């Protein structure tokens, strides 16, 4: 997929799960020319995909899928229908998150 999408030189943001730092994984990323963004462990307040997952899960819960096929169909449908304004609002919240984190001296913030 990385080769198909011409992502060489891209920077990946990953959490600090062990699988992302295994010798095999590191070697593969290096072979593909990928860089890794240094990211503090458990800093979900700055992982914007978590906000998007939360939005998506809320939408899916309301639909009450009855089986795995229906769940899959709903997930794909809802993912494709996430309004750009939702993603934009998550991105635009970053300055407020940084300010809140600074005020909390690096502690927990509301996001």
C-alpha positions in Angstrom: 0.0 0.0 0.0 2.8 2.4 0.9 4.5 1.9 -2.5 1.2 2.2 -4.4 0.4 5.5 -2.7 3.9 6.9 -3.1 4.2 7.5 0.6 8.0 7.2 0.7 9.4 9.9 2.9 6.2 10.2 4.8 6.2 10.6 8.6 4.1 8.1 10.5 2.5 9.0 13.8 2.0 5.8 15.8 1.4 5.1 19.5 4.2 3.5 21.4 2.8 -0.1 21.1 5.7 -2.6 21.2 4.7 -4.0 17.7 5.6 -0.6 16.2 9.1 -0.9 17.5 10.0 -4.5 16.9 13.2 -5.2 14.9 11.2 -6.4 12.0 8.9 -3.4 11.9 11.7 -0.9 12.2 13.6 -2.6 9.4 10.6 -2.6 7.1 9.9 1.1 7.8 13.5 1.9 7.1 13.4 -0.1 3.9 10.3 1.8 2.8 12.0 5.1 3.7 9.4 6.0 6.4 10.2 8.3 9.2 8.6 8.0 12.7 7.2 10.9 14.6 8.4 10.8 18.2 5.2 10.6 20.2 4.8 10.4 24.0 3.1 7.2 25.3 -0.6 7.5 26.1 -1.0 11.1 24.9 -4.5 10.5 23.4 -5.3 14.2 23.9 -3.2 14.9 20.8 -4.1 11.9 18.7 -6.8 13.3 16.5 -7.8 9.9 15.0 -9.1 9.0 18.5 -11.7 11.9 18.2 -12.7 10.6 14.8 -13.0 7.0 16.1 -15.2 8.3 18.9 -17.4 10.1 16.5 -17.7 7.0 14.3 -18.4 4.7 17.2 -21.2 7.0 18.4 -22.8 6.9 14.9 -22.5 3.1 14.7 -23.9 2.5 18.1 -27.1 4.3 17.2 -27.7 2.0 14.2 -27.7 -1.2 16.3 -26.2 -3.6 13.7 -27.7 -7.1 14.0 -24.7 -9.1 12.7 -21.1 -8.8 11.6 -21.9 -8.2 7.9 -24.3 -5.4 8.8 -21.7 -4.0 11.2 -19.1 -4.0 8.4 -21.4 -2.3 5.9 -22.4 0.3 8.5 -18.8 1.0 9.4 -17.7 1.5 5.8 -20.8 3.7 5.1 -20.3 5.8 8.2 -16.6 6.2 7.6 -17.2 7.5 4.1 -19.8 9.9 5.4 -17.8 11.7 8.1 -18.3 15.3 7.3 -15.1 17.2 6.6 -16.1 19.8 9.1 -15.7 17.1 11.9 -12.1 16.4 10.8 -11.4 20.1 10.5 -12.8 20.9 14.0 -10.4 18.2 15.4 -7.5 19.8 13.6 -8.5 23.3 14.6 -8.7 22.3 18.3 -4.9 21.7 18.5 -3.9 25.2 19.6 -6.5 25.0 22.4 -5.3 21.5 23.4 -1.7 22.8 23.5 -2.7 25.7 25.7 -4.7 23.5 28.0 -1.8 21.0 28.3 0.6 23.8 29.1 -1.8 25.1 31.8 -2.2 21.6 33.2 1.6 21.3 33.4 1.4 18.3 31.1 -1.3 16.6 33.1 -4.8 15.4 31.9 -6.9 17.9 29.9 -10.6 17.8 28.8 -10.0 16.6 25.3 
